[in-house]
Amino acid sequence: MTIADSDFPMDNGASCLPIPPEEENLIVTELLKESELNLQAGNLFYVISNRWFSSWQMYAGPCIGIFSIDEQSYNSKHANDVHSDIAARPGPIDNSDIISSEINCDDNNLDIHRGLEEGTDYVLVPQEVWERLLEWYKGGPALPRKLISQGVGQKQYSVEVYPLTLNVTDARDDSKSIVKLSKKATLSELYEVVCKIKGVEQKKAHIWDYFNLERSTLLTVSDQTLEDASLTMDQDILLEVSLDRDPFSHSGMDSVGNELALIPLEPPTSSVSIAGVPTMSNGHSTGSSFNLCQGSSAGSSLTSLDDKNANVYEGERGGLAGLQNLGNTCFMNSALQCLAHTPPLVEYFLQDYSEDINMDNPLGMHGELALAFGDLLRKLWSSGRTAIPPRVFKGKLARFAPQFSGYNQHDSQELLAFLLDGLHEDLNRVKQKPYIEMKDSDGRPDEEVASECWKNHMARNDSLIVDVCQGQYKSTLVCPVCGNISITFDPFMYLSLPMPSTAIRTMTVTVFYGDGSGLPMPFTVNVLKHGCCRDLCTALGTACCLKSDEMLLLAEVYEHKIFQYLENPLEPLASIKDEEHIVAYRLKRGAHKTKLEIMHRDIMRGGDRKLFGSPLVTYLVEDPQYGANIEASVHKMLSPLRRAYSSTKSHDGKEDGFISVGSDEQSNICSEQEGTSCAESSFQLVLTNERCFSCYPIEKDSLIKPSQHIRVFLDWSGIEHELYDSSFLRDLPEVHKTGFTVKKTRQEAISLFSCLEAFLTEEPLGPDDMWYCPRCKEHRQATKKLDLWKLPEVLVFHLKRFSYSRYLKNKLDTYVNFPIHNLDLTKYVKTEDGQSYVYDLYAISNHYGGLGGGHYTAYAKLVDDNKWYHFDDGHVSPVTEADIKSSAAYVLFYQRRSKQEMEGESQVLDCLLLCSGKKLKVEDQMPTMS
């Protein structure tokens, strides 16, 4: 599409003739589409305050492709439904509320406040959109940011809203400066910027990685990026300058001005090598060695001195080291501590695992993730209680999983899922994965099919993670039309458990008949507070006596128009607010061709039209559609609203609230037959579009353009109001009247078993997750049932505390009662292998606070001494077993008891029972003292 040039005459810096809001929206939308097609590193995007941008959206309408949630207008979710005659044209662009007052050495790039969230505090627009908005509205200031490419293999693009901030310490006078560069800038560029600020010749400058105010690594002039050099936000770097008298020497000045020699640091003298092989003090390996290819980035961690105290401390117990927070990395620290205290992983990574490294796996990370994790785990188990900065590991993580780059808060469970899968692929013993064609179950015994599926899985996947963390579940799909059953057996590494709610919510919904067979009626029902739209439809169906061949279509009405249809049965009810107006249309099940939406307008004095009432919705089955079809449907939908007339009149012309007319007047009114009426009551119908901007009068012979959704205005004049009672369309009740204060009841605690049973409950697939039925040859909304078949040694439960909808994010702080010892899952395992599946808890990832922030910590048990510890980033403290249960528990880690442990415990129990029995016998034989 060609976008018209918008050169408008200016007066004092503002447009004299602003274009219509819908045209502004169209131009911006088209520019956004063009920008999406031409993404490349270096493109400029601009930060705009969401406070201003949301006011523009209120005026011009929302733009697909820009994530924006206004705290005031968008909380009610209706910014895109407010017409320009209601929302005023915004003033100049105003970014003042997001600009930071901090001093920036680069005057060309202003800083914005830390911790701002995209969509809530600011939006990002391409350069072309910014230039148009600036042309139309002026203002500012401009906040340009560059698009950067991240990750290896499949590139991902992101806008670097917060450039890397580095604190420069000048060793000559201990002065401080701040530099800001892209994390994709090179070390050469870092030298140029620092030398320019300090007025130093580059050949005399030497810059050190000064993390934690300790010389870590000498940064040499090269094309290595700051990110690959493991430089992190707000960290320190040290500038040293060589003496003028000897430009060829590597000498400089220390912080007090003394001459010093710039000598490269010795390699780290860790007690373990890169793949876990113990080393002697001279650095020679005592066992087999693992040599990386020259130039491999996997070995880059060897040059880092993040941890000077990585050697074993005499008398210090391992596993009690914390992890420093590098800036919103508590989510990572929590997940890492849980994995680093998983006994099988600890045992594996503290030994030589070099032979398992798979450098050639295209699904892996060339062994780099496994090496970085193993290196970090060894430091955690060999550094006493000194906190470790996981900079190298974070760098590797950002390289292979760009979604975790930067310094925003993320989800520890999402990171855990990536780590387990990444470690598996890096340690996969299968070097060449064979192609295996999966077979259908075809009525074979479950044991046979499950064994075959696991064998096929192991032929392509064989690693420590599979050995320890992977189980198998049975998935049963049933077609709702033909009854076809599909059974598969799939592997899993963790179980994401829903949290059944016991809190009840009262909701009022007005039910309309889609065939015009009855009056609209409000129904008040009780549903689970954290339920979904399917639960609401079920409760309404019972309340209104819904027939088996009928269905309910939920919709939200705002400003007398349908804002949205709630057609996803799994849409959380939390997305529906108490002050909103929800309706349900009672419709026949089956194939529906065209949805007809009828909106009502009053004809005011002077000919103006004003929307009123609630829209009516029905389905049209005729094809093609003519104006006569539309009018017939409108008459049919309004038939329940037709006024009842009496032959006698009261003194004011009304009787029982209805207008009464004489017999001579009534004779002029035709009775309806087959859903139609005579020409006297012919309606004024107007065809409109989705945003209700266009208006095209409909005649009986008008051919309506084929569409799945037809929207019309019904204009009510005095005649329509005389014939029909529009009061039934007005004054929709709110979902819940907030005028009454209800005592809040505390959410009841739920058990881990109830969460597991909810996970195993049969449920229909969502509309976006339809299953292709091979018998019907169509996609069907099948029912799905999961059953546990094979459980791993290490079982991870993820509690689904976070729920997301289009407009709302919610967190459940429900207390889940989970066993610490003797979690017996034997009855839930369907395979009859005779094993006992009893587990003990050994780690917990906790989340405190709300979405988009909060804080993560971990509880972990040192199995050897049977003690629990709290890991809060760099702080580690002992806790009692009674302290580890809380409503913050997010991810639970269990280890299965071995047969030896089970047998040993049984013998102890038998011994106690035996001793107790003997004691009772002795007491029975003792003489009674009088």
ZAMARGU-4260 file (C-alpha; in steps of 0.2 Angstrom, whole numbers, plus 5000, padded with zeros to 4 digits):
<rodrens>
0) 5000/5000/5000 | 5006/5017/4996 | 5006/5029/5010 | 5000/5047/5006 | 5013/5061/5009
5) 5008/5071/5024 | 5016/5088/5022 | 5005/5100/5031 | 5006/5119/5034 | 5014/5123/5051
10) 5010/5137/5062 | 5022/5140/5077 | 5028/5122/5077 | 5011/5113/5076 | 5000/5106/5062
15) 4986/5118/5057 | 4976/5105/5048 | 4978/5088/5057 | 4972/5073/5047 | 4958/5062/5054
20) 4963/5050/5068 | 4958/5035/5058 | 4970/5040/5044 | 4984/5043/5057 | 4981/5026/5063
25) 4981/5018/5046 | 4998/5027/5042 | 5006/5021/5058 | 5000/5003/5055 | 5007/5002/5038
30) 5024/5009/5044 | 5024/4996/5057 | 5021/4982/5045 | 5035/4989/5034 | 5047/4990/5049
35) 5043/4971/5053 | 5048/4966/5036 | 5065/4975/5036 | 5072/4971/5053 | 5091/4972/5054
40) 5103/4976/5068 | 5107/4994/5069 | 5089/5000/5065 | 5083/5014/5076 | 5068/5013/5087
45) 5062/5027/5099 | 5056/5026/5116 | 5039/5035/5119 | 5031/5038/5136 | 5016/5026/5137
50) 5006/5040/5146 | 5007/5050/5130 | 5005/5036/5118 | 4990/5029/5126 | 4981/5046/5125
55) 4986/5045/5106 | 4978/5028/5105 | 4962/5034/5113 | 4961/5047/5100 | 4967/5037/5084
60) 4963/5019/5090 | 4975/5005/5094 | 4990/4999/5083 | 4993/4981/5081 | 5011/4978/5083
65) 5014/4990/5098 | 5012/4983/5115 | 5004/4996/5126 | 4993/4995/5142 | 4988/5011/5149
70) 4986/5011/5168 | 4971/5022/5167 | 4961/5020/5151 | 4967/5002/5147 | 4963/4995/5164
75) 4945/4995/5157 | 4952/4988/5141 | 4942/5000/5130 | 4954/5012/5123 | 4951/5005/5105
80) 4932/5008/5107 | 4932/5026/5111 | 4928/5037/5095 | 4938/5052/5091 | 4922/5063/5095
85) 4925/5058/5113 | 4944/5057/5115 | 4953/5074/5112 | 4968/5075/5101 | 4983/5074/5112
90) 4996/5088/5114 | 5014/5087/5110 | 5024/5071/5113 | 5029/5072/5131 | 5043/5060/5138
95) 5046/5069/5153 | 5039/5056/5165 | 5051/5043/5160 | 5067/5053/5158 | 5080/5050/5171
100) 5089/5065/5179 | 5106/5056/5181 | 5121/5064/5173 | 5125/5056/5156 | 5142/5058/5148
105) 5134/5056/5131 | 5122/5071/5129 | 5115/5064/5113 | 5107/5049/5122 | 5096/5053/5137
110) 5093/5040/5150 | 5077/5034/5156 | 5072/5028/5173 | 5078/5010/5178 | 5066/4997/5180
115) 5053/5003/5167 | 5042/4990/5158 | 5038/4990/5140 | 5019/4992/5137 | 5016/4999/5154
120) 5029/5013/5156 | 5034/5016/5138 | 5032/5009/5120 | 5045/5006/5106 | 5041/5013/5089
125) 5052/5012/5073 | 5061/5027/5067 | 5048/5030/5053 | 5034/5030/5065 | 5043/5042/5077
130) 5046/5054/5062 | 5028/5054/5058 | 5022/5057/5076 | 5035/5071/5078 | 5029/5079/5062
135) 5011/5078/5068 | 5013/5083/5086 | 5031/5090/5089 | 5037/5088/5107 | 5049/5075/5113
140) 5063/5074/5118 | 5069/5060/5106 | 5075/5044/5114 | 5083/5034/5101 | 5088/5016/5104
145) 5096/5003/5092 | 5090/4986/5087 | 5103/4972/5091 | 5104/4954/5085 | 5106/4941/5099
150) 5109/4923/5100 | 5118/4910/5089 | 5110/4900/5075 | 5093/4908/5074 | 5095/4926/5077
155) 5083/4936/5088 | 5081/4955/5088 | 5078/4966/5102 | 5079/4985/5106 | 5093/4989/5118
160) 5083/5001/5129 | 5096/5001/5143 | 5114/5002/5136 | 5128/4994/5146 | 5133/5006/5160
165) 5151/5004/5166 | 5159/5013/5180 | 5177/5019/5176 | 5190/5021/5189 | 5206/5031/5184
170) 5220/5023/5193 | 5230/5039/5192 | 5219/5049/5204 | 5205/5037/5208 | 5192/5048/5199
175) 5176/5040/5194 | 5167/5042/5177 | 5153/5033/5168 | 5152/5026/5151 | 5137/5019/5142
180) 5139/5008/5127 | 5129/4994/5118 | 5133/4977/5125 | 5137/4973/5107 | 5151/4986/5106
185) 5168/4979/5105 | 5183/4981/5117 | 5191/4992/5104 | 5176/5004/5105 | 5177/5004/5124
190) 5195/5009/5123 | 5191/5023/5111 | 5177/5030/5122 | 5186/5029/5138 | 5202/5037/5131
195) 5192/5051/5123 | 5183/5055/5140 | 5200/5054/5150 | 5211/5062/5136 | 5223/5048/5135
200) 5232/5041/5121 | 5225/5024/5117 | 5242/5015/5115 | 5246/5020/5133 | 5229/5014/5141
205) 5226/4998/5149 | 5208/4993/5155 | 5205/4980/5167 | 5189/4971/5171 | 5187/4978/5189
210) 5172/4967/5195 | 5170/4968/5214 | 5184/4981/5214 | 5197/4968/5210 | 5208/4966/5195
215) 5200/4951/5186 | 5205/4951/5167 | 5215/4963/5157 | 5204/4969/5142 | 5214/4969/5126
220) 5210/4979/5111 | 5200/4967/5100 | 5184/4964/5091 | 5177/4954/5106 | 5160/4962/5112
225) 5158/4968/5129 | 5144/4955/5131 | 5157/4941/5127 | 5169/4949/5138 | 5157/4945/5152
230) 5155/4964/5157 | 5139/4967/5166 | 5128/4982/5170 | 5135/4994/5182 | 5151/4985/5185
235) 5168/4993/5187 | 5182/4994/5175 | 5200/5001/5179 | 5210/5012/5168 | 5229/5012/5170
240) 5240/5023/5160 | 5258/5019/5155 | 5272/5031/5160 | 5277/5043/5146 | 5296/5039/5148
245) 5294/5021/5142 | 5280/5019/5130 | 5285/5001/5126 | 5284/4995/5144 | 5268/4988/5152
250) 5270/4999/5167 | 5257/5011/5174 | 5252/5019/5190 | 5242/5012/5205 | 5228/5021/5213
255) 5240/5032/5224 | 5251/5037/5209 | 5265/5024/5212 | 5273/5016/5197 | 5268/4999/5194
260) 5271/4985/5181 | 5256/4979/5171 | 5259/4960/5171 | 5247/4948/5164 | 5239/4938/5178
265) 5242/4920/5180 | 5230/4907/5174 | 5217/4902/5187 | 5224/4888/5199 | 5207/4880/5202
270) 5208/4863/5210 | 5197/4856/5196 | 5199/4857/5177 | 5186/4862/5164 | 5178/4845/5163
275) 5180/4841/5181 | 5196/4832/5181 | 5206/4834/5198 | 5222/4843/5195 | 5239/4845/5204
280) 5245/4861/5211 | 5256/4863/5195 | 5241/4862/5184 | 5244/4845/5177 | 5230/4833/5176
285) 5230/4817/5186 | 5218/4809/5175 | 5212/4810/5157 | 5212/4827/5150 | 5199/4836/5139
290) 5207/4848/5126 | 5196/4860/5117 | 5199/4865/5099 | 5209/4881/5098 | 5199/4896/5097
295) 5183/4888/5104 | 5173/4900/5114 | 5169/4885/5126 | 5186/4888/5134 | 5184/4906/5136
300) 5179/4903/5154 | 5196/4898/5158 | 5203/4916/5156 | 5190/4923/5168 | 5195/4926/5186
305) 5177/4929/5192 | 5181/4919/5207 | 5198/4921/5215 | 5193/4909/5229 | 5188/4894/5219
310) 5200/4883/5228 | 5194/4871/5241 | 5194/4879/5258 | 5201/4867/5272 | 5187/4863/5284
315) 5174/4872/5274 | 5159/4862/5269 | 5155/4863/5250 | 5138/4868/5243 | 5136/4883/5254
320) 5141/4897/5242 | 5129/4910/5236 | 5127/4918/5219 | 5129/4937/5217 | 5114/4946/5209
325) 5120/4954/5193 | 5105/4964/5191 | 5088/4956/5192 | 5096/4939/5191 | 5088/4931/5207
330) 5077/4920/5195 | 5093/4913/5188 | 5101/4911/5205 | 5086/4902/5212 | 5085/4889/5198
335) 5104/4887/5198 | 5105/4883/5217 | 5091/4870/5215 | 5100/4861/5201 | 5117/4863/5210
340) 5110/4854/5225 | 5103/4840/5215 | 5113/4825/5221 | 5115/4815/5204 | 5120/4831/5195
345) 5133/4836/5209 | 5141/4819/5208 | 5141/4819/5189 | 5149/4837/5187 | 5162/4835/5200
350) 5169/4820/5190 | 5176/4819/5173 | 5162/4821/5161 | 5172/4825/5146 | 5168/4810/5135
355) 5149/4815/5136 | 5152/4832/5129 | 5143/4833/5112 | 5151/4847/5102 | 5142/4842/5086
360) 5124/4841/5091 | 5115/4854/5080 | 5101/4854/5094 | 5114/4858/5107 | 5126/4872/5111
365) 5142/4864/5106 | 5145/4859/5124 | 5147/4877/5130 | 5132/4877/5141 | 5136/4861/5150
370) 5154/4867/5152 | 5149/4883/5159 | 5136/4875/5171 | 5149/4862/5177 | 5162/4876/5180
375) 5150/4886/5190 | 5144/4870/5200 | 5162/4866/5205 | 5165/4884/5211 | 5149/4883/5221
380) 5155/4867/5229 | 5173/4872/5232 | 5173/4890/5237 | 5167/4889/5255 | 5154/4902/5259
385) 5161/4915/5246 | 5147/4921/5235 | 5151/4918/5216 | 5147/4930/5202 | 5140/4920/5188
390) 5145/4931/5175 | 5152/4919/5163 | 5137/4908/5164 | 5125/4922/5161 | 5135/4927/5146
395) 5133/4909/5139 | 5115/4909/5143 | 5112/4926/5134 | 5121/4919/5119 | 5111/4903/5117
400) 5095/4910/5125 | 5093/4928/5120 | 5076/4929/5129 | 5086/4929/5146 | 5098/4942/5141
405) 5098/4959/5148 | 5093/4963/5166 | 5074/4961/5166 | 5066/4949/5178 | 5062/4932/5171
410) 5053/4916/5176 | 5064/4903/5185 | 5054/4889/5179 | 5056/4894/5161 | 5075/4895/5164
415) 5075/4878/5172 | 5066/4871/5157 | 5079/4878/5145 | 5093/4873/5156 | 5087/4855/5158
420) 5085/4853/5139 | 5101/4862/5135 | 5111/4851/5147 | 5103/4836/5139 | 5108/4841/5121
425) 5125/4846/5126 | 5128/4829/5135 | 5119/4818/5123 | 5129/4802/5120 | 5120/4800/5104
430) 5131/4808/5091 | 5120/4804/5075 | 5102/4803/5079 | 5093/4790/5068 | 5076/4794/5060
435) 5062/4784/5068 | 5045/4783/5061 | 5032/4783/5075 | 5018/4770/5074 | 5000/4771/5080
440) 4995/4761/5095 | 4982/4752/5084 | 4974/4743/5100 | 4990/4735/5106 | 4993/4733/5124
445) 4999/4749/5133 | 5014/4740/5140 | 5020/4736/5122 | 5017/4753/5115 | 5025/4762/5130
450) 5041/4751/5129 | 5042/4754/5110 | 5040/4773/5113 | 5053/4774/5126 | 5065/4763/5116
455) 5063/4775/5101 | 5066/4790/5113 | 5082/4783/5120 | 5089/4779/5102 | 5089/4798/5100
460) 5091/4804/5117 | 5104/4797/5130 | 5111/4808/5143 | 5113/4811/5161 | 5097/4821/5161
465) 5087/4807/5153 | 5094/4795/5165 | 5089/4806/5180 | 5076/4818/5176 | 5065/4811/5162
470) 5049/4801/5164 | 5035/4796/5153 | 5016/4799/5153 | 5002/4792/5143 | 4991/4804/5133
475) 4974/4799/5127 | 4964/4809/5115 | 4946/4806/5110 | 4937/4814/5095 | 4921/4821/5101
480) 4912/4818/5084 | 4918/4800/5079 | 4924/4794/5095 | 4941/4789/5088 | 4954/4786/5102
485) 4973/4790/5100 | 4985/4785/5113 | 5003/4791/5114 | 5017/4789/5126 | 5028/4805/5128
490) 5043/4809/5139 | 5043/4824/5151 | 5056/4833/5162 | 5045/4841/5174 | 5026/4842/5178
495) 5017/4859/5177 | 5003/4857/5189 | 4987/4868/5189 | 4982/4875/5206 | 4963/4872/5209
500) 4955/4886/5217 | 4942/4885/5231 | 4938/4904/5231 | 4920/4908/5224 | 4916/4923/5214
505) 4898/4929/5211 | 4895/4935/5193 | 4879/4942/5185 | 4877/4939/5166 | 4862/4944/5155
510) 4856/4930/5144 | 4849/4935/5127 | 4839/4923/5115 | 4848/4922/5098 | 4832/4916/5090
515) 4820/4929/5097 | 4810/4916/5107 | 4811/4925/5124 | 4815/4941/5134 | 4833/4944/5140
520) 4835/4939/5158 | 4850/4942/5170 | 4856/4927/5180 | 4868/4928/5195 | 4879/4912/5197
525) 4893/4907/5208 | 4909/4901/5200 | 4927/4897/5205 | 4936/4914/5206 | 4951/4907/5196
530) 4940/4897/5184 | 4938/4900/5166 | 4924/4905/5154 | 4920/4887/5152 | 4915/4887/5170
535) 4904/4902/5168 | 4895/4895/5153 | 4892/4879/5163 | 4885/4888/5178 | 4874/4899/5166
540) 4868/4884/5156 | 4861/4876/5172 | 4853/4892/5178 | 4844/4896/5162 | 4840/4878/5158
545) 4850/4877/5142 | 4845/4864/5130 | 4856/4850/5124 | 4856/4857/5106 | 4860/4875/5112
550) 4876/4884/5117 | 4881/4901/5125 | 4891/4914/5116 | 4899/4926/5129 | 4903/4944/5125
555) 4908/4960/5133 | 4897/4975/5130 | 4905/4993/5131 | 4898/5009/5126 | 4883/5000/5118
560) 4894/4990/5107 | 4902/4973/5108 | 4920/4975/5113 | 4925/4957/5112 | 4918/4940/5111
565) 4924/4928/5124 | 4925/4913/5113 | 4940/4904/5121 | 4933/4892/5134 | 4950/4893/5143
570) 4950/4912/5145 | 4953/4915/5164 | 4938/4924/5173 | 4951/4935/5181 | 4951/4945/5164
575) 4933/4950/5167 | 4931/4964/5180 | 4917/4967/5192 | 4912/4984/5184 | 4911/4976/5166
580) 4895/4971/5157 | 4894/4953/5151 | 4880/4946/5140 | 4877/4928/5134 | 4868/4924/5118
585) 4858/4908/5118 | 4861/4900/5101 | 4858/4884/5092 | 4873/4872/5091 | 4880/4867/5074
590) 4887/4875/5058 | 4885/4894/5059 | 4888/4904/5043 | 4886/4922/5046 | 4885/4931/5063
595) 4873/4946/5063 | 4876/4959/5076 | 4862/4972/5078 | 4867/4989/5087 | 4853/5001/5092
600) 4853/5020/5089 | 4841/5033/5095 | 4836/5046/5082 | 4838/5063/5091 | 4831/5080/5087
605) 4841/5087/5073 | 4844/5070/5065 | 4859/5065/5076 | 4861/5047/5081 | 4865/5041/5099
610) 4869/5023/5103 | 4859/5014/5117 | 4855/4997/5124 | 4864/4981/5122 | 4867/4973/5104
615) 4858/4958/5099 | 4867/4943/5090 | 4860/4929/5079 | 4866/4919/5065 | 4860/4920/5047
620) 4859/4904/5037 | 4853/4911/5020 | 4866/4913/5007 | 4868/4926/4998 | 4862/4939/5011
625) 4850/4953/5005 | 4842/4968/5015 | 4826/4958/5016 | 4835/4944/5026 | 4843/4956/5038
630) 4826/4965/5041 | 4817/4948/5044 | 4830/4943/5057 | 4829/4960/5065 | 4810/4958/5067
635) 4812/4941/5074 | 4824/4946/5087 | 4813/4961/5092 | 4797/4951/5093 | 4799/4947/5112
640) 4800/4966/5115 | 4783/4970/5106 | 4772/4979/5117 | 4755/4972/5123 | 4740/4983/5120
645) 4723/4985/5128 | 4707/4991/5121 | 4704/5002/5137 | 4715/5018/5140 | 4719/5026/5156
650) 4718/5045/5158 | 4736/5047/5153 | 4735/5035/5138 | 4745/5022/5147 | 4741/5006/5155
655) 4752/4995/5166 | 4767/5005/5159 | 4763/5002/5141 | 4755/5013/5128 | 4737/5009/5124
660) 4730/5013/5107 | 4712/5013/5101 | 4705/4999/5090 | 4706/5011/5075 | 4724/5013/5078
665) 4728/4995/5082 | 4720/4990/5065 | 4734/4999/5057 | 4747/4988/5065 | 4750/4971/5056
670) 4753/4956/5066 | 4770/4947/5063 | 4770/4931/5053 | 4785/4921/5050 | 4796/4934/5058
675) 4791/4948/5047 | 4779/4963/5048 | 4771/4975/5036 | 4779/4989/5028 | 4773/5001/5041
680) 4785/4995/5054 | 4799/4993/5042 | 4816/4997/5051 | 4829/5010/5046 | 4844/4998/5045
685) 4862/5004/5041 | 4877/4993/5037 | 4893/4997/5046 | 4911/4991/5048 | 4921/4983/5063
690) 4925/5000/5070 | 4908/5007/5066 | 4915/5022/5056 | 4906/5019/5039 | 4887/5019/5037
695) 4878/5012/5021 | 4859/5012/5022 | 4851/4994/5019 | 4836/4992/5007 | 4826/4976/5005
700) 4835/4972/4988 | 4852/4977/4994 | 4865/4963/4991 | 4876/4961/5007 | 4894/4958/5003
705) 4898/4940/5010 | 4906/4940/5027 | 4907/4930/5042 | 4902/4945/5053 | 4889/4958/5048
710) 4886/4973/5059 | 4871/4984/5057 | 4864/4999/5066 | 4845/4999/5070 | 4839/5017/5070
715) 4824/5019/5082 | 4812/5033/5079 | 4796/5036/5088 | 4787/5022/5079 | 4799/5009/5084
720) 4798/5015/5102 | 4779/5015/5101 | 4779/4997/5095 | 4793/4989/5105 | 4799/4991/5123
725) 4817/4995/5123 | 4819/4995/5141 | 4824/4977/5141 | 4839/4982/5131 | 4844/4995/5143
730) 4853/4996/5160 | 4863/4980/5159 | 4869/4975/5176 | 4887/4974/5181 | 4896/4958/5183
735) 4896/4962/5202 | 4890/4977/5211 | 4904/4984/5221 | 4892/4995/5232 | 4891/4981/5245
740) 4907/4977/5255 | 4909/4958/5257 | 4920/4951/5270 | 4935/4943/5262 | 4938/4925/5265
745) 4955/4918/5266 | 4959/4906/5251 | 4959/4889/5258 | 4975/4879/5257 | 4976/4865/5244
750) 4987/4850/5244 | 5000/4844/5231 | 4990/4829/5228 | 4974/4840/5223 | 4986/4849/5210
755) 4992/4833/5203 | 4974/4826/5201 | 4969/4842/5192 | 4983/4839/5180 | 4977/4822/5177
760) 4959/4826/5175 | 4951/4824/5157 | 4948/4841/5149 | 4944/4847/5131 | 4958/4855/5121
765) 4958/4874/5118 | 4952/4881/5101 | 4970/4886/5097 | 4976/4868/5101 | 4964/4857/5090
770) 4968/4839/5086 | 4968/4832/5068 | 4957/4817/5069 | 4963/4804/5056 | 4946/4796/5055
775) 4936/4813/5052 | 4950/4820/5042 | 4947/4837/5051 | 4954/4846/5066 | 4943/4843/5082
780) 4942/4850/5099 | 4946/4833/5107 | 4946/4828/5125 | 4963/4825/5133 | 4968/4814/5147
785) 4985/4812/5155 | 4991/4797/5165 | 5008/4795/5173 | 5017/4780/5166 | 5036/4781/5171
790) 5043/4792/5184 | 5061/4798/5185 | 5073/4798/5199 | 5072/4817/5201 | 5054/4823/5199
795) 5051/4842/5197 | 5034/4850/5200 | 5031/4867/5193 | 5016/4875/5202 | 5007/4886/5189
800) 5005/4901/5200 | 5005/4913/5185 | 4990/4915/5174 | 4990/4926/5158 | 4976/4932/5147
805) 4975/4946/5134 | 4973/4960/5146 | 4978/4953/5163 | 4992/4944/5172 | 4988/4936/5189
810) 4997/4927/5202 | 4990/4915/5214 | 4997/4916/5232 | 4988/4900/5237 | 4997/4890/5250
815) 5000/4872/5243 | 5003/4859/5257 | 5017/4848/5250 | 5025/4833/5259 | 5044/4835/5264
820) 5046/4816/5266 | 5037/4801/5260 | 5028/4808/5244 | 5020/4792/5239 | 5015/4793/5220
825) 5013/4774/5218 | 4994/4774/5215 | 4996/4787/5202 | 5008/4777/5191 | 4998/4766/5179
830) 5012/4754/5174 | 5012/4738/5184 | 5031/4737/5187 | 5030/4733/5205 | 5041/4748/5210
835) 5037/4759/5224 | 5037/4778/5219 | 5041/4787/5236 | 5050/4803/5235 | 5059/4816/5247
840) 5060/4834/5245 | 5077/4842/5243 | 5075/4859/5235 | 5062/4873/5232 | 5062/4888/5221
845) 5052/4902/5229 | 5044/4917/5221 | 5039/4932/5232 | 5029/4947/5226 | 5019/4950/5210
850) 5021/4948/5191 | 5035/4958/5182 | 5045/4959/5197 | 5046/4951/5214 | 5060/4941/5221
855) 5066/4923/5219 | 5075/4913/5232 | 5079/4895/5235 | 5079/4882/5249 | 5091/4867/5247
860) 5095/4853/5257 | 5113/4846/5260 | 5109/4828/5259 | 5125/4822/5268 | 5121/4832/5284
865) 5102/4832/5282 | 5101/4851/5285 | 5092/4864/5275 | 5098/4881/5270 | 5091/4897/5263
870) 5099/4904/5247 | 5095/4922/5244 | 5107/4927/5230 | 5124/4930/5239 | 5117/4927/5257
875) 5116/4909/5263 | 5109/4905/5280 | 5103/4889/5289 | 5084/4886/5291 | 5074/4873/5300
880) 5063/4860/5290 | 5048/4869/5297 | 5052/4885/5289 | 5053/4879/5271 | 5034/4878/5268
885) 5026/4894/5262 | 5014/4901/5249 | 5030/4907/5239 | 5034/4889/5234 | 5035/4889/5215
890) 5046/4874/5209 | 5048/4858/5220 | 5062/4846/5218 | 5060/4828/5224 | 5072/4813/5223
895) 5066/4795/5224 | 5071/4784/5238 | 5082/4770/5233 | 5077/4752/5237 | 5091/4751/5250
900) 5084/4766/5259 | 5066/4759/5258 | 5073/4742/5265 | 5083/4750/5278 | 5069/4761/5284
905) 5058/4745/5284 | 5070/4736/5295 | 5071/4750/5307 | 5052/4751/5308 | 5051/4732/5311
910) 5064/4733/5325 | 5055/4747/5334 | 5039/4737/5333 | 5048/4722/5339 | 5055/4731/5354
915) 5039/4739/5357 | 5030/4722/5358 | 5043/4715/5369 | 5041/4730/5381 | 5023/4727/5382
920) 5025/4708/5386 | 5037/4712/5400 | 5025/4725/5407 | 5011/4712/5407 | 5022/4700/5416
925) 5027/4712/5430 | 5018/4709/5447 | 5005/4723/5452 | 5011/4733/5467 | 4998/4736/5480
</rodrens>
